[in-house]
């Protein structure tokens, strides 16, 4: 199981150097989960450059092709994300939502 973070999706869609490695990990995983908050963050980052929703077409295709399941981000997941933030996230980045989806 992989908890997918928004930075992974952005790297793949922007064809950054590590994109191929990320795609291989997604392809080998039995289950890929993505927090709804991480999905929203990804959408915001992608549309931030262009200012329109056209950038989400490729994202939607990637989610479908990779079989990434979007997990609702409710109060319980928020509690887990807060603990993940304090315990696991180096440099205090926003990846705690992705980490919480894995729990």
SULSULVEN-V114361 format. One record per residue. RES is the residue in one letter. PSI is psi as a letter, one per 20 degrees, with the letter a starting at -180 (NA if undefined). NEAR is the number of other ideal C-beta (glycine too) atoms within 10 Angstrom. D_LAST is the distance of its C-alpha to the last C-alpha in whole Angstrom. Layout:
res:RES psi:PSI near:NEAR d_last:D_LAST
res:RES psi:PSI near:NEAR d_last:D_LAST
This chain:
res:X psi:p near:9 d_last:10
res:X psi:p near:20 d_last:10
res:X psi:o near:22 d_last:9
res:X psi:p near:27 d_last:12
res:X psi:q near:24 d_last:14
res:X psi:h near:23 d_last:17
res:X psi:h near:19 d_last:19
res:X psi:g near:26 d_last:18
res:X psi:g near:28 d_last:20
res:X psi:g near:16 d_last:23
res:X psi:g near:17 d_last:24
res:X psi:g near:21 d_last:24
res:X psi:h near:18 d_last:26
res:X psi:j near:11 d_last:28
res:X psi:l near:8 d_last:29
res:X psi:r near:13 d_last:28
res:X psi:h near:7 d_last:29
res:X psi:j near:11 d_last:25
res:X psi:g near:16 d_last:25
res:X psi:g near:10 d_last:26
res:X psi:g near:12 d_last:23
res:X psi:g near:19 d_last:20
res:X psi:h near:16 d_last:22
res:X psi:g near:10 d_last:22
res:X psi:g near:12 d_last:19
res:X psi:g near:19 d_last:18
res:X psi:h near:11 d_last:21
res:X psi:i near:8 d_last:19
res:X psi:q near:16 d_last:16
res:X psi:h near:7 d_last:15
res:X psi:p near:11 d_last:13
res:X psi:p near:19 d_last:12
res:X psi:q near:19 d_last:10
res:X psi:p near:24 d_last:12
res:X psi:q near:27 d_last:11
res:X psi:h near:15 d_last:14
res:X psi:g near:21 d_last:15
res:X psi:h near:29 d_last:15
res:X psi:g near:21 d_last:17
res:X psi:g near:14 d_last:20
res:X psi:g near:20 d_last:20
res:X psi:g near:24 d_last:20
res:X psi:g near:17 d_last:23
res:X psi:g near:10 d_last:25
res:X psi:g near:17 d_last:25
res:X psi:g near:20 d_last:27
res:X psi:i near:15 d_last:29
res:X psi:h near:9 d_last:30
res:X psi:g near:9 d_last:32
res:X psi:h near:10 d_last:34
res:X psi:j near:8 d_last:34
res:X psi:r near:8 d_last:33
res:X psi:i near:10 d_last:31
res:X psi:h near:10 d_last:32
res:X psi:i near:17 d_last:30
res:X psi:i near:17 d_last:27
res:X psi:g near:9 d_last:29
res:X psi:h near:13 d_last:28
res:X psi:g near:19 d_last:24
res:X psi:h near:10 d_last:24
res:X psi:g near:11 d_last:26
res:X psi:g near:16 d_last:23
res:X psi:g near:19 d_last:20
res:X psi:g near:9 d_last:22
res:X psi:g near:11 d_last:23
res:X psi:i near:19 d_last:20
res:X psi:k near:12 d_last:19
res:X psi:p near:20 d_last:16
res:X psi:p near:12 d_last:14
res:X psi:p near:15 d_last:14
res:X psi:p near:20 d_last:11
res:X psi:q near:10 d_last:13
res:X psi:n near:19 d_last:12
res:X psi:a near:9 d_last:13
res:X psi:g near:6 d_last:14
res:X psi:g near:11 d_last:11
res:X psi:h near:19 d_last:9
res:X psi:g near:15 d_last:11
res:X psi:g near:11 d_last:11
res:X psi:g near:17 d_last:8
res:X psi:h near:24 d_last:9
res:X psi:g near:12 d_last:12
res:X psi:h near:14 d_last:11
res:X psi:h near:21 d_last:9
res:X psi:g near:17 d_last:13
res:X psi:h near:10 d_last:15
res:X psi:g near:9 d_last:13
res:X psi:h near:11 d_last:13
res:X psi:o near:15 d_last:14
res:X psi:q near:6 d_last:18
res:X psi:j near:5 d_last:21
res:X psi:l near:9 d_last:19
res:X psi:a near:11 d_last:18
res:X psi:j near:15 d_last:16
res:X psi:j near:23 d_last:13
res:X psi:h near:24 d_last:11
res:X psi:h near:26 d_last:10
res:X psi:g near:27 d_last:9
res:X psi:h near:20 d_last:7
res:X psi:h near:26 d_last:5
res:X psi:h near:28 d_last:6
res:X psi:i near:16 d_last:4
res:X psi:NA near:12 d_last:0
